[in-house]
């Protein structure tokens, strides 16, 4: 299993390399001579028949030919001393001119005994090569470590070109042995027991660990001297993984992730050519996205995507948070995420100049909450984020659609303690959702004091963000944020112990006013009032919203989407984040639908199906305070355009 969280190490895979792949004996269904002699007797004649010796005496059938070619051929024969063959006479008409069909060449099916013997033979050779690779890689790593500890001359540990070529050839042989093993064990004629051998002996993991990863790490630690050899081996291994992806679909998920890892290695060693680096970043991201589509609850894949999201700190924060808040969290991300927070929280942060001030303050606030090392500066960074948020949303207009759902999801992850089991909200929503509410909320006496304090800070950040964004009535660009927040709140209503912490400070009044604003332009009340998920009308193939892909796999979104909602494989990975013209109306219906679901029992929100209006329950029907005004010195008026955008209703 991979444990190193660095951008070059594979966490949690196991095993997997190329030259032209050898053909497995198991795939040969013809005897050694039969496959050749059929075609070694002569060329195919017209009408699809093979040439036969007894037909030499028979007149040939008429055929069209280029006389110039005949002349050329005669000249060639004459120049070589051979006598030119006289042209044949036209063939006499034949009564039967029907076309003869060639029978399919005879094949001999391979027996189970032959397959078993083939697999055993391949495995025996594979183990020998595997042990040799382990021995060589371990010796090289030990030699390098010894030289580093004793401060010996690095030149003594360098390998020459022939030695590198020998190591590449050794690992290439191991990859070929694995390729043969997979082809034989996954042969169409193989029995179920034979097919299970690859999983039983963890062959994909061993292939990656001993055939590729250990050697790549050896090459990486010898950079820059090993650069050319590392490039050669990466292309070799990538070709083998691509071949296995096409020919051994039983382990497709593993091959996809391996291709993503190899793309990341290739990206990481590209320093000079920025274009190549971007190309391989996109290649690696594409494979990881494909893998996450197949396994949306695997946090390790989102951790990889977080590394590839550099230098977009807000997107990195989202992916790191998601890797910790899915059903199969990637715990090592708690260490990796600090590579994002440490530069941002540094007093002389270089990232501050590359990030918008609002995003920088937001990431810094989460870093302070996550690390618990800068509690004294938490309030300052939170105030900076809140004071600049409204101005940031107004200037961004449609560009806030994507950051909006990143901010909403990240705040929800902070409320769950970034997937901490000690967090009361997270421990509540981890339970299996049955659709029935529990009778009594969890007592606060059993809550860890530190977890309770962290939860209070996260709720403070989330509710202050709600207060700013929900006041932008009529602004369609904030709806992705509202959508993600309502999905989290709707799921939490099934757990009274979670709502005991979430409901008291949530701005229900502002939410009801926002929903009523959306209701004024609603054209289909039946969609928002029905119990079923509001499918778009006249749309046979589902087209998820960009934030749907972002929420997919999170614990609080597991029951929100209907079965098959993400089954449209015609949507390219690059198109998943695109905002179509029809999505604004669909998102509005979703938000209203979630509002109706939360208002189903009237405990927090209420909905009148006759007047089509939302209201709040009496305990939350409070007088709204005016929106807080940011200090003048905290707003950069120099960045404001001459004409304020029309999309900003508050301005």
N, C-alpha and C positions, 0 to 999 in steps of 0.2 A: 504493500500500500504506500501511496505517496503522502508524505507528511510535510515536506518543505513548502512553505507558501510562496516562495519566490516566483518570479514570473517565468523562470525557466524550468522549474521542477514540477513533475506531475504528481499530484496528491491523489492517491486512491485509485490507481489503475493497476497495473500489474505488468503485462508482458507483451512484446510483439516483434524483416529487412530486405535490398533488391538487386539484382542483376536480372538478365532475362530469366524468368522463373523456369525451373526444371519441370518437365511434365511428369506427373506422378504415374507410377506403374499402374495404379488402381484405375486410372482413366482410360487405359488402353483396352479396347474391347475386340481388337483384331490380332490374330497371331502375327509373328514378326514378319513373315514373308507374304501373307495374303494381301496386306495393305499395299504392297509395292507392285506385285506382279500384275495386278489388274491394269495398271497404267504404264508398265514398262514394255508392253508388247507393241504399242503403236499409238498414233494420235486418233482422236475422235473423228469419225467421218460424218457426212451429212445425214440427216434424218435421225441423229442421236444414237447411231449404232457404233459399237467398237469394231475396229478393224480385225479381221480374222484371216489366218494364213490361207485357208481354202478359197478365199475370194480373190486371190491373186490372178487366177486364170480367168475369172469372170470379167466381162467388159465393165469398165467403170461407168457410173451414172453421170449424166451431163451435169456440168457445174460451170458457173460463171467465173471467169478469172480475168485478171489484168494481164494482157499480152506483154506489156512492157516489163512486168515483173518476171515473166517467163524468160524473156530475152536476157534480163539482167542475171537471172540464175544460171542460164546457159553460159553466159560469159564467165561467171565465177567458176563454174565447173571446168570450162575450157582452160582458164588460167591456172587451175590447179592440176592440170594434166588429166582430168577425168573426162570421159566421153559424155557429151550432153545426152540426156535421155530423150528419145523421140516423143513427140506429143501423142497422147492417147487418142484413139478414134472415138468419135461420139458414141455414146451408149445407145443400144437399141431400146425402144420403149418396152416397159414391163407392164404386165397386166395389174399386178398388186403394187399400188403406190402408197399404201397405208404406212403410217409412221410406227416404227417399233419403239417401245418404251424400254429404257434400261431398268432392270430390276435393282432394288436397293442392295448394296453390297452386304454380303452375309456378315453378321456380327455374332459374337459368342458372349453371352452375358456372363459377368464375373460372379462367381459363387461367394457365399459368405465366408467359407474357409479361406478362399484366396484373399478376400478383403482383410480378414483378421490377420493372416500371415503378412500381408503387405503393411498393415498398420503397425504390427509388432516390429517388423524390420525397420520401418521408418523411425519409430520411437526409439529403438535402440541406438541408431546412429545419431538421432537428435540429442539424446542425453549425453552422448560422448562429446559432441560439439558444444553443447550448453555448458558442460563442466569445464571445458577448455576456455570458453569465453569468460566464465566466472573467475577462473584462475588467473587469466591474463589481466583482466580489468582490475581485480583486487591487487595483484602485484604492482601494477602501474600506479594505482592510487596510493598504495603503501609507500612506494618509492618516492612519490612526490611529497607525501606528508613528512617522510623522514628527512628529505632534503630541505624542506621548509623549516623544520624544527631545529636542525643542526646548522642552518644557514650555509648549506653547501652550495657549490657553484651550480646555478640552474642549468648551465650547459651540459652538465653530466646527466641530467634527467631528460634531456630533449631526445626525441625520436627522429631518426632520419626518414627520408621519403619512402625507402623500401620497407622500413618497419611499420610506418603508417599504412602502407598498401597491404601489408600482410595482415594487420589487424582488421582492416576493412574487409578483406577477403574472408577472414574467419567469421566475422559477424554476418556477412552476406550469406555464407554457407548455412549458418544457423537459421537465418530467415527463410532460406529455400527449404530447409528441412521442415520448418513449421508449415510452410505453404503446402508441401507434399502431404504432411500429416492431416491438415485440414481438408484437403481435397479427397483423401482416402477415407477419413473417418466420417465426412459429411457426404459421401457418395450417395447418389439416389438409391442404389441397391443396398446400402448399409442398414443394418438392423437398428432399432431404437437404442439398444445397449451400446452398440458401437458409436452411435452419434453422441451419446452422453459422455464418452471418454474425454472429449475436449474440455467440457465443463468440469468433469470430475477431477481432472489433473490440472485445472486452471491454465490451460495452454495459452489463451490470449494474454493473460497477465504475465506469464513467464516469457512469452515472446517479446512483450514490451520491455519488461524489466531487464532481462539478460541479453536480448538481442538488439535493443535500441537504446533504452534510457541510460543504462550504465555506461555505454560507450559514448553517447552524446555528452554525458557529464564529464567523462575523461577528456573528450575533445574540448569542451568548454573551458575546463580548468587549464588547458594548455594554450589557450588563445593568447596572442594573435598568431603564433607560429602554426597552429593547426587549422587556421581558417579555411584554406582551400580543401583540406581533407574533410572538415566538418560539413562544408557545403556539399561535397560529393556524397557523403553518407546520408545527409538529410534528403537529398533528391532520391537516393536509392531507397531509403526507408519509406518515403512518401509514395513512391511508385508501388512498392509492395502493399502498403495499406490500401491504396486505391484499387489494386487488383483484388485483394481480399474483400473489399467492400462490394465489388461487383460479383465475385464468384462464391463467397461464403456468407450468405445473408443471415445465417443463424446468429452471428455475432455482430450484426450491423451496428448496434449502438456503440460497441467497443471500438470498431474501426472508425466510426465518425469522430469519437473523442480523440483517438490517436492521431487522426489527420489534423484535428485542431491543435493538438500539442506540438506536432511537427511544424505546423505553420507558425506557431508562437516561437519555437526555437529559431526558425528561419528569420522571423521578424526581429527577434531580440539581438541577433548578431549583425544586423544590417545598420551600420552607423553612417556610412558615407553617402549612400543613395537614399534620400528621403522618399523618393517615389516608390522604390522597391519595398521600403519599409511599410509604407501605407498599403501597398498591394497585398503584402503578406499579412498585415494586420486585418485587412478585410477578408482574406481567405480564412484565417483562423477564426475570426468572429462568425463567419458564415457557418463553419462546421459546428462551433459551439452552440450557435442559435438553433441549428438543426437538431443537435443532441438535446437541447433543453425542450424543444417541441415534443420530442419523444419521451422525455423524462422530466416533466415540469416541476416535480417536487424534489429534485436532486440539487442541493445547494452548491455542490462543488462546481457545477457548470456556471452558475451565476458568479462565483468567485473568479473563474477564468475570464468571464466577460467584464468583470470589474477591472481586472488588470489591463485588458485591451481598451478600456474606455478612456485611458489617459490621453490628453490632459483635461478632459471634461470632469471636473471634480464633483459636480452635482450628480452626473450619471454614475460615476464611480461609487458615490455614497449610496445611491439607490441599489446598485447591484450587490454591494457588500451587505447592506441591510437585508436584502431579499435572500441572500445565501444563508442567513442566520434564522430566517423566519418562515422557512418552508418545512414540509413534513420530514424531510431528511436534511437537517441543517449541516453545514460544513463548519465545524467548530474551529478549524485553523484560521478561518477568516477573521476571528477576533484578534489575531496577531497581525494578519496582513492589512487590516483596515487602518492600523496605526501608521503605515507608510503613506496613507492619505492624510491623516490628521496631523502628524508631526510637522510637516512643512507648512500647513495652513496655520497652525497655532504658534509657529515660531515668530518671535518678535520681528525678525527681518525676513518675513516671508516673501519669497520671489513669486509665489503663485498669486499673491494679492494683486499684482499688476496685470495678470492674465485673466483674472476672474472679475465678473461684475461685482461691485461692492455688496449687493444684496446676497448673491450666491455665496460669496466668500464668508459673509457673516453667518449665513445659515449653516454651512459646513463647519465653521469654527464652533458654532453653538453645539452641534451634535458631537464634535470632537471633545468638547469640554464635558458634556454629559456622559459620553462613553468612557473616556479615560479617567474621569473623577479626579483629575490632577490639577484642574484649573477652575475650581469651583468659584474662586474669587472673581474670575473674569467672565463667568457664565452670564451673569446679568447684563454686563456691558455688551457682550456680543449678541445676546438676545434682543436687547433694546435697539441695537444698530440694525438688526434684521427687520424687526417690526416697524421701525420708524421709516425705513426706506422701501418697504414692501409695496405699499399702494402706488407710490411713484414708479416703481419698477414694473408693476403689472400694467399700469397705464401706458408706459412707453413701449413695452414689449408687444402689446396687442396680441396678434395671433401667434407670435413667437413664445407666448407664455403657455400655450397648450401643452407642450411637452414638459417644460419645467414644472408646470402645475401639478401633473400627476406624480412627478418625482418627489416634489415637496410633500404632497399629501401622503404618499406611501411611506416616505421616510419618517414623517411624524407619527404615523400609526405604528411603525416598527419601534420607535423610541418609547411609545406608550407600553408596548409589550416587553420593554427591557431588552430590546435587541435579541429576543429569543431566550431570555434568562428564565430558568425554571422557578427561580425565587420570586419572579414578578407575578402578582396576583391575577392580573388580567391575562397574561400569557398562559399561566397554569389553568385558567378557566376555559379559554377557548381551545386549548389542546384536547379537551374532552371530545368524545365522539358526539357529533350533533345528531340528536334524535328527533328534534322538532317539538319536544315537550319541555316546558320550563320547569326548573326545579323549584321546590316550595320555599326554601329558606336561603337567603344569601349567605355567603361565607362570612364568618365572624372576623372582624379586623384584629382580634387579639393574637391570631396565629401568624400574622404577616411580619416578615422580617423588617426591622426598623430601617435598615439601609435601603432595601427594595422599596419600601413605602416612600422614602424621601426621593429616590430616583423617579418613582412614578409621579410624584407631585410636580417635579421639575418638568418632566415630559408633558404632563397635562397642561401645565402653564404655557409651554411653548405652543402646543397644538391649539389651545383655546384662544390664545392671543392671535394666532394666525387665522383661525376661523373668523374672529371678530373683524379683522381687516378685510378679508376676501369676501365674506358674505354680505358686506355692506355695498358691494359693487353690483347693485341691482341692475339686471338687464344686460350685463356684460357676458357675452357667450364664451369669452376666452377663459373664464374661471371655472366652467362646468367640468372639465376633466378633474380638477382638484375636488370639486363638490362630489363628483361621482365616486371617487376613491374613498372619500371620507364616509359617505353614506353606506357604501358596501361594508366597511369596517363596523359602523354603528349598527347596521341591520343584523350582521352576524352576532354582534355582542348582545343584542336584545334577547337572544336565546339563553343567555347565562346571567341570571340576576346578580351573581357575585361579581361579574365584570361590570355590569351597569351600575352597581353600587358605587364604583369609583369613577365611571365615565359620565354618568348623567348629571350629577349636581352642578357642574360648572360648564357643561356644554351649552352653547348659545342657541337654545331651541327657538326662542322668539325670532332671532335673525333668520334661522333656517326656515321657519314657517313663512316669513315675509318673502324670502327668496323663492320658495316654492310657489307662493301665490302669484309672484311676478311671472314665473314661467307658465302658470296655468292660464294667464290671460291670453296666451297665443296658442294654447293646446287645441288640437283639432280632433283628437280621438280619445275621449275619456275612457272608453272600454279597454284600451290597451293598458292604461295606468292603473285601472281599478281591478283588473283581472288578477287571479292568483298566479297564472302562468307567466313565464318569462316573456317580456314584450318583443316578440320577433318582428322585424321590419315587414311591412306589408309589401306584397308583390316582389318578394325576394326569396328565391328558392335556395340559393347558396348563401350561407352565413358569411358576413363580412365583419369580423370583430373590430371594435374600436382600438386605437393605439393603446389606450390605458388598459384594455382587456388583456392584451399580451403582457403588459407590465404587472398586472395583478394575478395572472395565471400562476398557480402553484402555491400562493400564499395561504396560510392556514385559514384566514377568515374569508377566503374567496372559493373554498372548496365546493360549496353547495350552491353557489350563486349562478353559475353558468349551466345551461342545459347540456345534456349529453350530445356530443358531436358538434359543439359550437366552434371548436377550433379544427374541424376536420377538412376545411377547404385548403387543399394542398396546391391550388393554383396561385395562391398569394405568395409572391417572392419575399424573401427575408427583408430586402431593402424597402419593400412597399408596406411593411407592417406598421411603420410609423407615419405613413402619409395620411393626411387629413383630407378625405373626400368631401365633396360639397354636401352630400346627403347626411353626413355624420352629425352635423349640428342638431338637426331635428331629432335624430335617433337618440343622441346623448340626452337631450332635454326630456324625452319620454322615459328614458332609463332613470333619470334623477327623480322624476315625479312618481314613477313606479316604486322606487325604493322608499320615497316619502310615504306613500300609501301603505307599504308593508310595515314600516315602523309604526304607523298610526293605527295598526289593526286592532289594538286593544286600548288605545287612548291613554296609555300611561305617560307618554312623553309628547308625542304629536297627536293631533286629532284631524280627521278629514270628514267633511260633510259631503256626501255623494249627491245631495240635492242642489246645494249652492256651489259645489265644486270649489271649496275653500279649505285651506289648512288653518289650524289654530293650535295652541298648546294647552296642555293640562294646567289647571289653576296654579299648581305650585311653581310652574315655570313661566307664568304670565306676569312678567316683571316689566317695569318701565325701562326702556332702552336709554342708555347713556349716550351722549354725543360721541362721535368717533374721536379718539385721541389725536391731537395735532402734533406732528413731529416738530422738534425744535428747528428753527430756520437754518442753523448752522449744520444740521445733519443732512440737508438736502443739497445736492449738487445742481443748482439752477443753471449752471453753465451748459449742462447736457440737454436741457429742454429745447425742443424744436420751436421755431417761430410760430407755427400753427399747431395747436394741440390736436391729437387724433380724435376723430369723431367717435371712435369706438369706446372712448372713456366717458361713460355717462356721468360720473361724479364730477369731472372737470368741465 
